[in-house]
Amino acid sequence: MKALQILQTRVFVTATACKSPIVCNGLKRTLSTFRSLTAQDRSVFDSMIEHVTDDPQVLSQRNTEWTKHYQGNAKLVLQPETPEQISEILTYCQNERLAVVPQGGQTGLVGGGVATAGAEVILSLDRLNQIVAMDETTGILQCQAGCILQAVQTYAEERNYLVPIDLGAKGTCQIGGNLSTNAGGQYYYRYGSLAGNVLGLQVVLANGRILDLNYSRPSLKDNTGYKLHQLFLGAEGTLGVITAVALQCATYPTSQQTALLACETYDQVLQVLKLAKKHLSEILGALEFMDQIVVRLLLNKVSRIHLVNEDDGDAHPYYLLVETHGSNIEHDQAKMENFITAALQEGLIINGFTAPNESARQQMWTIRESANPSFTAIAYGYKYDVSVPVVEWDDFITDLRQHLTQTLPSDTMWVQGNWGHILDGNIHWNLAIPGRHTLDPRVLEQVEQPLIQRVLERKGSISAEHGLGQSKNKFLPLVHSEATLQTMRELKQMWDPNGILNPGKVLPPTTS
Amino acid sequence: MKALQILQTRVFVTATACKSPIVCNGLKRTLSTFRSLTAQDRSVFDSMIEHVTDDPQVLSQRNTEWTKHYQGNAKLVLQPETPEQISEILTYCQNERLAVVPQGGQTGLVGGGVATAGAEVILSLDRLNQIVAMDETTGILQCQAGCILQAVQTYAEERNYLVPIDLGAKGTCQIGGNLSTNAGGQYYYRYGSLAGNVLGLQVVLANGRILDLNYSRPSLKDNTGYKLHQLFLGAEGTLGVITAVALQCATYPTSQQTALLACETYDQVLQVLKLAKKHLSEILGALEFMDQIVVRLLLNKVSRIHLVNEDDGDAHPYYLLVETHGSNIEHDQAKMENFITAALQEGLIINGFTAPNESARQQMWTIRESANPSFTAIAYGYKYDVSVPVVEWDDFITDLRQHLTQTLPSDTMWVQGNWGHILDGNIHWNLAIPGRHTLDPRVLEQVEQPLIQRVLERKGSISAEHGLGQSKNKFLPLVHSEATLQTMRELKQMWDPNGILNPGKVLPPTTS
């Protein structure tokens, strides 16, 4: 297969069929159509666990991604209550060639939790929802995978600790899903990656084997063999099902200073970024970027006071939301003041506000968090979560806009805006054709391949924090060598010989 | 095999033989004696690379661990210059069943780089020693595995970045070895683990396959498939050979404040730790613990001024070296002052000094870094690097001392002292019988098994930062379930079917 050929198709809404002899999950096999569910399977599951349902309403909700981009056709939802039950289910499904889709809070964006054709069993983690313990000396928290992120955050906060991940979907997403998609979020720069903060996992492999990978005995420093637990972070449930986690939490910051700044040029943005690293350094908690197009969409929805150019009432070209997380209010306020003073003196910002209180701080975050819904409201969203070296963001954005100008029909009105976590290089690129609420394949053709190519030319990552799911897995041959892909396939094959676990996700589809 | 049986033997100095049908690296196979080197093999290696030697002096040095605890019997040293050459070597050795020991700077403490019997080829990384690049905007550094850690640190520091690992052996150890042993060190708490900071690796698998695992395209946030690179951190070269790394460096701290404090009771130590986390919080860079026994050994070697009780000239019961890494001298000094004032007001410290200048700071670190050599100087060291929950350190120490009092012959004089990275729970436990410069198996019997048991009872880790090597691998069945060990063996088997890569390390030996 030529690399570029795979860029020419994208399957939305309709699920991909997994027919013999084509191959799911990138594993070549000849007998691998999954078996369809029977009444006999249903009885077996009923004998294993209490909560089994094929209620059409439940299935409809479970089969639809909230973005409506992906639609599955699973026939049964299982809600086990223990890892042992999950082991029993997976052992049976492995032997019987029944494909299984693990499902958390259903807040994903890449179809990772939506069944592809052939996958008729949904394995819900909802009932593994116990916060087990927190060591208040070390901040190590142990909880089950089905816990809602926000519940875990609250539990930790009550003990003066901060869960090192935070994202918009926190009220609904489950921590097992956060781990399985290797979620990043806005605090990644300050508190580090899940790779560093996850000290241990309990998982059930696709072959039914239950593994306690330092979950019940977590240590900050541990060197007792291969770091198997790392393989399940970002594996989107294709290797095994995460059932519990031991997570290192950070000391809760007692001081949070927040400011919203506007810049005229992207070079100023880069200079402000440099100044923030210098003056705010160890307390730099978040630095969120928004461009003019995004903010224009917000002007009717949020307080305009912090946003507009007084002369013409328009949005400024670039915005930065800066937040510190520290332990000493006086010091943190002084650092923020030094930072903003330096930025003003160097002529790097054209407008700027600090939040004098928590309510003002919340208002600034509301602006930032309104970016996504405001964009989504106007049309179907061509949305890409990618990493691009920060020095090249403006060039990347401009280059793609030029490409769209040249290639989209001249009578098509389109809106292209960007926000992102600029400290991490993680940009959220968005295109909408106002009023068009469904995918237009002709637009997609001018967006997806050119964007992926430009990310790769700049040595970025085609998937920063949303995962691959069934959306970006087909592009992996452009990212990794065949040797690396083959090594990933071998790993999958070893633990999931029949490829039953979340087929059609992560690994690129191949034809035999 | 019963778990406890494996605690009854420990092989030092003499290399373990790998004879059929016993099994190396925990892999069951029947035909697995490694082949001995022949003149023909030598010619093959000569045709592959320029630097091949069997010089007896070189071999003697390469076969001996600096601690003299481990002695190998390799017959040939290969010094390839490229990953492609390593691939050629490993492919040949895999096919020919020639066992290979990858070797870095030879500063390990668990025999990980020393050949076991049957392993006759040393693969040195010395000649892969190029610092490739550093992105000065992001702090991402790319270098080859054979670079000396200190050279990399200097290179980064010149660009205002700090390499997130530091340890005593930095002038000799190689970064590939640091990664392969998953080295921790004193700055782990502040800058996080290698799991978080290593963004990509170039590796050559034991089967000769070269993998670029995000090495040439590192992003802070990347979700493009299974995190294979994590498997090589701490694998001690048993799965593949790390040839290059992309490492996230931290902003270099422009302010370092250091203090040496003494406490009367361990409860005070715990209270000081709590105060340090509160007052120093985000700038807390290191918090090093030493006990009275260790400091007594230092009294003739370093300036006594900061150490002794003025009344009797003796060392205090406990010492803490506290260091901050921050960006604002004025703020950091104020935070340190607040911290020490609070500790004094609460009666938690009985003596304390802050370092007024860099020379005084260095002097404090010299005290801390003299602990290990001072202990080593007096006798053969029974040394254990373990993680124990911090609240239990004193109990753990006391408990083991009581055990030694009860079980060692009453006419044996022994010295047991401890130092460690208390923020991480990483304690270095040391026993010496003054004047005895060789291992006494009767002493070992009263030390090793009781210590390991007490670590596990307290849910600690039997290996914190030194690795397993050929020293602690036999204890893994006490740490992990058979299911986990079997999963580790399967991984090894997949990539190294003949078990040629660093046999006898990491995985526990098993008998067929």
Interface residues (C-beta under 8 A of the other chain):
Chain A: D135 T137 T138 T181 N182 G184 Y188 Y189 G192 S193 A195 G196 N197 L205 R209 I210 L211 D212 L213 S216 R217 S219 L220 K221 D222 N223 T224 G225 Y226 K227 L228 Q230 L231 L233 G234 A235 L239 T251 P253 L270 K277 K278 H279 L280 S281 E282 I283 H325 G326 S327 N328 H331 A334 K335 S387 P389 V390 V391 H421 D424 G425 N426 L456 K459 G460 S461 I462 S463 A464 E465 H466 G467 L468 K472 L476 V479 H480 S481 A483 T484 L485 Q486 T487 M488 E490 L491 M494 W495 V506 L507
Chain B: D135 T137 T138 T181 N182 G184 Y188 Y189 G192 S193 A195 G196 N197 L205 R209 I210 L211 D212 L213 S216 R217 S219 L220 K221 D222 N223 T224 G225 Y226 K227 L228 Q230 L231 L233 G234 A235 L239 T251 P253 K277 K278 H279 L280 S281 E282 I283 H325 G326 S327 N328 H331 A334 K335 S387 P389 V390 V391 H421 D424 G425 N426 L456 K459 G460 S461 I462 S463 A464 E465 H466 G467 L468 K472 L476 V479 H480 S481 A483 T484 L485 T487 M488 E490 L491 M494 W495 V506 L507
